[in-house]
Amino acid sequence: MNNSKLVYSTNESVINDFDSKDDNSVQPGQQHVRLHLDRKGGGKIISLVKGLQETDVTLKLLAKSLKKACGVGGAVKNGEILIQGNHREKIQSILSQKGYNVKLSGG
């Protein structure tokens, strides 16, 4: 039942199971996020956001807002957000406003 999309159930054990999954989320203030600067193929610089303990959906929404704020492209791979270019200071201020503990690392 892990991959099913449950719409409605009268079984209380299923309802309680879905409610307990929401309790495992980590608050933004408890997460330690690192911003790295890296070079990918062709020598292009990217900003890496590592250490986020969020769901895939939340990561994609956060990446979308960061890409829009920086005016560049990017992606989500292996639980990390990749943003094209060196935008670490802007990303740091945005994530800090959202309540994350952010530190610059490397580069």
C-alpha positions in Angstrom: 0.0 0.0 0.0 3.0 2.3 0.0 2.7 3.3 -3.6 -1.1 3.5 -3.7 -3.0 6.8 -3.9 -5.6 6.4 -1.2 -8.6 8.6 -1.7 -10.9 7.4 1.0 -10.9 4.7 3.6 -13.0 3.8 6.6 -10.3 1.6 8.1 -8.9 3.5 11.1 -5.5 1.8 11.0 -4.9 3.2 7.5 -6.0 6.6 8.5 -3.7 6.6 11.6 -0.8 5.3 9.4 -1.1 8.3 7.1 -1.4 10.7 10.1 1.8 9.4 11.7 3.8 10.0 8.5 3.3 13.7 8.8 4.7 13.7 12.3 8.2 12.7 11.1 8.9 15.9 9.3 11.8 18.0 10.5 11.2 21.7 11.1 13.3 24.2 9.0 15.0 25.6 12.1 16.3 22.1 13.0 17.9 21.5 9.6 21.5 22.4 8.9 21.8 23.4 5.3 25.1 23.9 3.4 25.6 25.9 0.3 28.4 24.6 -1.9 29.9 26.0 -5.1 30.8 23.4 -7.7 31.8 23.1 -11.3 29.9 20.7 -13.6 30.7 19.6 -17.2 32.1 22.3 -19.4 33.4 24.3 -16.4 30.0 25.9 -15.6 29.5 26.9 -12.0 26.5 25.7 -10.0 25.3 26.4 -6.4 24.5 23.2 -4.5 22.0 23.2 -1.6 22.8 20.2 0.6 21.4 18.9 3.9 17.7 19.5 3.3 15.6 16.9 5.0 12.4 17.5 3.0 10.1 15.3 0.9 10.5 15.2 -2.9 7.5 17.5 -3.4 8.7 20.1 -0.9 12.2 20.0 -2.5 10.8 20.6 -5.9 8.7 23.5 -4.7 11.6 25.0 -2.8 13.8 24.6 -5.9 11.2 26.3 -8.1 11.0 29.3 -5.8 14.9 29.6 -5.6 15.2 29.3 -9.4 12.5 32.0 -9.9 14.2 34.3 -7.3 17.6 33.9 -9.0 16.2 34.1 -12.5 18.1 30.9 -13.6 17.6 27.2 -14.2 18.3 24.3 -11.9 17.2 20.9 -10.9 16.7 18.5 -7.9 18.9 15.5 -7.9 19.6 13.0 -5.1 18.0 15.2 -2.4 20.1 18.2 -3.4 19.0 21.4 -5.2 21.3 22.5 -8.1 21.0 26.2 -9.1 22.9 27.4 -12.2 25.5 30.1 -11.4 27.0 31.5 -8.2 23.9 32.7 -6.3 24.9 31.5 -2.8 24.3 34.8 -1.1 20.8 35.2 -2.5 19.9 31.6 -1.8 21.3 32.0 1.8 19.1 35.1 2.4 16.0 33.3 1.0 16.5 30.2 3.0 17.2 32.2 6.2 14.0 34.0 5.8 12.2 30.7 5.6 13.7 29.6 8.9 16.6 27.3 7.8 20.0 27.3 9.4 22.2 28.1 6.3 26.0 28.2 6.1 28.3 28.8 3.1 30.7 26.0 2.5 33.6 25.6 0.0 34.5 27.8 -3.0 
